[in-house]
Amino acid sequence: MGEAADTTRADPWAQWLLRGRGGGSAEHEARIEARVGRFVDRVLDALEPEPPRCLLDFGCGSGALGLRALQRWPDIRVVFADTSPRLMRVAGERATAMGAAARFRLLGLAVEPAVAPGLQELADASVDAVATRSALAYVTDKPAMLAEFRRVLRPGGVLSLGEPVFRDDALAACAQRRALEQVEPPAQIQARQPQLLSLLQRWRSQQFPDTEAELARTPHCNYSERELFAWTLQAGFAQVHVELHIDAGPSLAPDWDSFTRHTPHPFARSLREVLDHDFRPEERALLEGVLRENWDRGAMVSVERMAYVRALRP
Ligand SMILES: C[S@@+](CC[C@H](N)C(=O)[O-])C[C@H]1O[C@@H](n2cnc3c(N)ncnc32)[C@H](O)[C@@H]1O
């Protein structure tokens, strides 16, 4: 096993972004990358018409956003910042491979910005733009992080965020669990012949919080576009504009196998894992049979919610 394989082990984000996101299918991964590219373009569009000279790509991962910015604006410099050293290294290698070695720097971040804001190495007013794509979502103390974004931005600098809104998925899981528990207590549901709804619930609870208490303490589920709006305003930004995009469409998975193996984020378990490890054979047969039938009929719908925030540092 190579060095790269070892370093991703203790790093769930590197594991997920570099290997796990598409459930092992190259075609699925390519479709996800194309979709991410569209999100990233939308975040960068908000920095026009005056492209920044220096951009902070916060939570850069393997560099999707910053690399696109380096390509799009030949004079820009990018600061790639992330909690995963492995992913930052990949972002740096990719920037170097595209001939931009002199136009980026890497900035390692503490995992918990509430304890250590993480951007201390950046001076006040030192960047023209801060941009994120699905990264602020995973920060526990978002108001503190937004205050740091404001500190490092120069006056007139632009903040552009594109963040997923998972709260509705979690609220649906909570509602389903409550509805089931009103019919009969959880112990009885487990004990008797499994019903489809309770199997669906057990699967869903492995991907999203299914109690209000858990939802409240899960950083990527406990906010919506409205909190992003309020926190951005409270952090002292001006001209705050928020758009929520909701799209329902077919799953990006090219086949049933990829569908069962993919996960929406690194803290979720895949349907395949839940079927194989959590369910008795008759439970697995029931749930997989019904879902597979829906997949074969093309009836599986995936809903995506993205909140875009653009704001100015006064
Ligand atoms: C969904 S990935 C997005 C990566 C990249 N922005 C993209 O668009 O492909 C989330 C990224 O946020 C990083 N991350 C997670 N928690 C973080 C935190 N508390 N502070 C900064 N980055 C964090 C992860 O390491 C990961 O690279």
The ligand as a Tripos MOL2 file, in Angstrom:
@<TRIPOS>MOLECULE
LIG
   27    29     1     0     0
SMALL
NO_CHARGES

@<TRIPOS>ATOM
      1 C1        -17.2940   18.8160    0.7730 C.3       1 LIG1
      2 S1        -15.5560   19.1140    0.9020 S.3       1 LIG1
      3 C2        -15.4230   20.4830   -0.2200 C.3       1 LIG1
      4 C3        -14.0310   20.6390   -0.7790 C.3       1 LIG1
      5 C4        -13.8890   21.7090   -1.8490 C.3       1 LIG1
      6 N1        -14.2610   23.0210   -1.3430 N.3       1 LIG1
      7 C5        -14.7030   21.3660   -3.0890 C.2       1 LIG1
      8 O1        -15.5200   22.1860   -3.4940 O.co2     1 LIG1
      9 O2        -14.5050   20.2880   -3.6480 O.co2     1 LIG1
     10 C6        -15.3870   19.8780    2.4960 C.3       1 LIG1
     11 C7        -13.9820   20.3370    2.8330 C.3       1 LIG1
     12 O3        -14.0110   21.0840    4.0520 O.3       1 LIG1
     13 C8        -12.9180   20.7020    4.8670 C.3       1 LIG1
     14 N2        -13.2950   20.9260    6.2600 N.ar      1 LIG1
     15 C9        -14.0310   20.1500    7.0560 C.ar      1 LIG1
     16 N3        -14.1580   20.7060    8.2770 N.ar      1 LIG1
     17 C10       -13.4990   21.8870    8.2360 C.ar      1 LIG1
     18 C11       -13.2680   22.9290    9.1790 C.ar      1 LIG1
     19 N4        -13.7460   22.8720   10.4250 N.pl3     1 LIG1
     20 N5        -12.5270   23.9920    8.7810 N.ar      1 LIG1
     21 C12       -12.0510   24.0560    7.5120 C.ar      1 LIG1
     22 N6        -12.2400   23.1050    6.5710 N.ar      1 LIG1
     23 C13       -12.9500   22.0350    6.9370 C.ar      1 LIG1
     24 C14       -12.6810   19.2380    4.5420 C.3       1 LIG1
     25 O4        -11.3540   18.8190    4.8390 O.3       1 LIG1
     26 C15       -12.9930   19.1940    3.0490 C.3       1 LIG1
     27 O5        -11.8570   19.4040    2.2760 O.3       1 LIG1
@<TRIPOS>BOND
     1     1     2 1
     2     2     3 1
     3     2    10 1
     4     3     4 1
     5     4     5 1
     6     5     6 1
     7     5     7 1
     8     7     8 2
     9     7     9 1
    10    10    11 1
    11    11    12 1
    12    11    26 1
    13    12    13 1
    14    13    14 1
    15    13    24 1
    16    14    15 ar
    17    14    23 ar
    18    15    16 ar
    19    16    17 ar
    20    17    18 ar
    21    17    23 ar
    22    18    19 1
    23    18    20 ar
    24    20    21 ar
    25    21    22 ar
    26    22    23 ar
    27    24    25 1
    28    24    26 1
    29    26    27 1
@<TRIPOS>SUBSTRUCTURE
     1 LIG1         1 GROUP 0 **** ****
